């Protein structure tokens, strides 16, 4: 997965309190071109990108830097979604496997379960956004409904089921999804 140039340009433009038209006028470009750049429908030449970055008070080095000071907000276009047999997982943070924790949005269709996970190191936390789920930990089962959360050490085989469907935020540390 490459860098989201359009999203970074949009964020930088918004930090400078400029509209797409104002940025386009200052760079002698069209508003439509700026819009296409921000939605990643086109790519700028290096000289055009340099002009835009200069106008926004940035540089190539700052723009392409992966330092911790980068924008901590992940945009919806950065979310990766996978659907498999009634379980939909939304990876909310790009490349979270390099982080200490991995948050995902899980949607369970009626009557399905997540694939069983074998015991592993770490911790797991979840918050039920909609519906209800059963958390299966080893030989025990626990129920959580909308507005409730769960937390456990994954030292036993574990998985989730939902009789009527549910959605939840699930955070695993270290990343395991």
N, C-alpha and C positions, 0 to 999 in steps of 0.2 A: 504494500500500500504506500503510495507516494505522498508527497506533501500536498495539502489542500491549498493551492495558491489562491484560488478564488475566495475561499473562506477567510484566509489570512488577510487578503487585500480588503475585503468587506469590513473585517474587524478593525483594521488600521484606519480605514476611511471613517468609520463611525467614531473611533477614538478622537479623530480630528474634527468631529462635528461637521462633516461635509456631506452633502447629498451627492448622489451619483452624477447629477448634472454639473454641480460645482466642481467636482474632481475632473470630469470630462473637459469642462471649459478651461480649467487651469493647465491641463495637459494637451490641449488642442486635439481632443479625441471626441467621439460621439458618446452620448449617454448610453446608447444601445450597446456599444463596444464594452463599456465599463460593466454594464449589466451582464453581458455574456461572460466577461472575465470572472465576475463574482460568482456566477453559477457554474463555472468550470466548463462552459460550452465552447470556449476558445482559449488559446494560450497567447500571451503577449510575446513579442520579440524581446530580446535582451535590452535593446535600447529603449523600447517602450516601457518595459518594466522598470528600468532605471529611472526614467522620467517620472513615472507614477510614484516610485518610492521616494525620490527626491522631493516631490511635491508634498508627500505625506510625512516628510521629516525622518525618513528611514534610509537604510542602506542595504545592499545585498547581504552583507554579513549579519546585520541585525535580523533581517527578514527570514533568512534561512537558518538561523541559529536554533539549536534544540536545547538551549539553556533552560533551567528551572523557571526563569522569569517569564516564560511564554504564557500566553493566554490559557488559563486553567479551564475555560469553558469548552466543552465538546458539543459541537453543533449536531443537529439531527441528521445532517448529511454524512456525518462521520460514523454513525452507528451502523454496525454490521448485523444483519438479521439472518437467522437460519431456522427453517421450519422442517420438522421431521416427525412424522406420525403423531400429529396433534400437539407436539411440544414446540413452541416458538421461543427462541432465545434471541434477545437483543443485547449485543455486546455494547455497553454504554460508553466505554472508554477505549479508544483505539489503542492497540498494542499493549493492553493492560497486563499481558503476561510478563512484562518487564518490571511491573510495579509490585508492591507488597500485597495488594489486594485487588480483587477483580469483581466489580459489581455488574450484574446482568439483570435485565427485566425478563422474567419467565412468564409465558402464557401457556396454561394447560387447558386443552379442550376437555369437554365432558368425558369422564371415564378413562382418562389416560394417566400415565405415570412417566416420570423422568427415568432415564436409564440408571440402574443401580451403580453407585459409586463405591469402590472398595475403600477400606480404611486408609487414611493418609494423615500426614502431619497437618497442623494448622487449626483454623477455626472457621465456622460458618455462621452467618447471620442472615435472617430473612424478615421481610415485612410484607404482609398480605394486603394488597391494594384492593382486590375484588374477589368475591367468592370465598371458598374455604378449601383447605388442604389437609392432608394427613401426612405427617412426617414420620417416616419409618426408619428407626435407628436400631439396628440389630434386630432383636425379637420384640421390641416395643414400638407402639404407634401413638403419636400425639396429634391432636387436632388444633388447627389455628384458623381463625376466620378473619374477615376484613377488619383492619385496624389493629390486629395482633401481630406480634413478632415472635421469632424463635432464634435461639443461639445454641450451638453445640460444638463439641470437639468431635471431629469426624474420625473417631478411632474404631468405629464399627461400620459395616456396610450400611448405606443410607440412600434413600430416594424419597420422592414426593409423589402423592397421588391426589386426584381431585375428582370427586363424584359428579359435580355439576359444572366444573370449569372454574378457573381462577387465574389471577395475575398477581405477581409478587416481585419485589426486588430481592435479589439473593446475592450476598457478598461472600466471597471465599478468599481466605488467605492461607497459604499462598495461592495464586491463581491456579484454577484447575478445570475451568470450563472449556 
